[in-house]
Each structure stands twice: as structure tokens, then as C-alpha cells.
């Protein structure tokens, strides 16, 4: 069998983080809106946003909420 890249919980987190990036590219959202949309606590969204920023995605906050400004996918 092939190598397992993600454990089950890690897969859920990775999928949610990707969906957050896609959602924020479409329109700004508040942490409260994101938490409701993804069914998680606001603290989880803040952790995910920090992970997204650490991965090199430029996320900014304005009066309407957080939004993805720019990102670049690099080779691993």
C-alpha cells in the first residue's frame, strides 16, 4: 500500500484550511461567519488563519472581515 500522507483528523483540517482560502478569495468574511460556515469554534478559525499566513498566503483584515489578498503555491 501507498504511504499515508495525512491521518484522518489532519485530512479534515487540511480540507477546511483549503476551503477557507477559497471562501476568502471570493469575499471577505468575519471569524464568526467562518466559524458558523465550517461548524467550528472561532479559536479554530484563528488557528487556521495563522496556519494559512505561515504557509505564505497573504490574508488581511478590513472593516468587512478577513480576505485573501495574494498567494503563491510553491513546490514542496
One Martini backbone bead per residue (centre of mass of N, CA, C, O) as a GRO file, in nm:
protein
   76
    1UNK     BB    1   0.100   0.033   0.012
    2UNK     BB    2   0.070   0.351   0.049
    3UNK     BB    3   0.143   0.640   0.173
    4UNK     BB    4   0.050   0.826   0.449
    5UNK     BB    5  -0.010   1.170   0.468
    6UNK     BB    6  -0.280   1.157   0.642
    7UNK     BB    7  -0.464   1.180   0.894
    8UNK     BB    8  -0.788   1.211   0.946
    9UNK     BB    9  -0.776   1.491   1.094
   10UNK     BB   10  -0.575   1.626   0.897
   11UNK     BB   11  -0.763   1.616   0.654
   12UNK     BB   12  -0.980   1.805   0.769
   13UNK     BB   13  -0.798   2.048   0.808
   14UNK     BB   14  -0.694   2.078   0.518
   15UNK     BB   15  -0.972   2.114   0.390
   16UNK     BB   16  -1.060   2.366   0.554
   17UNK     BB   17  -0.826   2.551   0.473
   18UNK     BB   18  -0.887   2.548   0.172
   19UNK     BB   19  -1.180   2.658   0.200
   20UNK     BB   20  -1.102   2.926   0.325
   21UNK     BB   21  -0.940   3.038   0.092
   22UNK     BB   22  -1.168   3.025  -0.117
   23UNK     BB   23  -1.370   3.201   0.039
   24UNK     BB   24  -1.177   3.460   0.071
   25UNK     BB   25  -1.153   3.512  -0.239
   26UNK     BB   26  -1.455   3.596  -0.284
   27UNK     BB   27  -1.498   3.707   0.028
   28UNK     BB   28  -1.536   3.862   0.302
   29UNK     BB   29  -1.485   3.738   0.646
   30UNK     BB   30  -1.562   3.656   0.946
   31UNK     BB   31  -1.497   3.458   1.206
   32UNK     BB   32  -1.790   3.397   1.271
   33UNK     BB   33  -1.872   3.307   0.986
   34UNK     BB   34  -1.663   3.080   0.955
   35UNK     BB   35  -1.748   2.912   1.198
   36UNK     BB   36  -2.037   2.859   1.097
   37UNK     BB   37  -1.968   2.737   0.817
   38UNK     BB   38  -1.758   2.502   0.957
   39UNK     BB   39  -1.833   2.412   1.257
   40UNK     BB   40  -1.652   2.600   1.449
   41UNK     BB   41  -1.447   2.759   1.638
   42UNK     BB   42  -1.293   3.061   1.651
   43UNK     BB   43  -1.014   2.948   1.738
   44UNK     BB   44  -0.981   2.768   1.490
   45UNK     BB   45  -0.975   2.994   1.282
   46UNK     BB   46  -0.726   3.137   1.392
   47UNK     BB   47  -0.537   2.897   1.347
   48UNK     BB   48  -0.587   2.873   1.043
   49UNK     BB   49  -0.493   3.159   0.968
   50UNK     BB   50  -0.204   3.120   1.070
   51UNK     BB   51  -0.136   2.886   0.883
   52UNK     BB   52  -0.188   3.036   0.619
   53UNK     BB   53   0.024   3.257   0.666
   54UNK     BB   54   0.270   3.061   0.707
   55UNK     BB   55   0.225   2.951   0.398
   56UNK     BB   56   0.202   3.250   0.228
   57UNK     BB   57  -0.071   3.376   0.275
   58UNK     BB   58  -0.238   3.672   0.213
   59UNK     BB   59  -0.397   3.807   0.499
   60UNK     BB   60  -0.663   4.038   0.551
   61UNK     BB   61  -0.807   4.311   0.738
   62UNK     BB   62  -1.123   4.460   0.745
   63UNK     BB   63  -1.438   4.583   0.799
   64UNK     BB   64  -1.558   4.299   0.662
   65UNK     BB   65  -1.289   4.127   0.704
   66UNK     BB   66  -1.142   3.863   0.581
   67UNK     BB   67  -0.878   3.829   0.320
   68UNK     BB   68  -0.747   3.729   0.020
   69UNK     BB   69  -0.483   3.870  -0.166
   70UNK     BB   70  -0.232   3.655  -0.178
   71UNK     BB   71  -0.080   3.378  -0.366
   72UNK     BB   72   0.169   3.102  -0.361
   73UNK     BB   73   0.255   2.814  -0.517
   74UNK     BB   74   0.483   2.574  -0.411
   75UNK     BB   75   0.717   2.359  -0.404
   76UNK     BB   76   0.817   2.072  -0.203
   0.00000   0.00000   0.00000
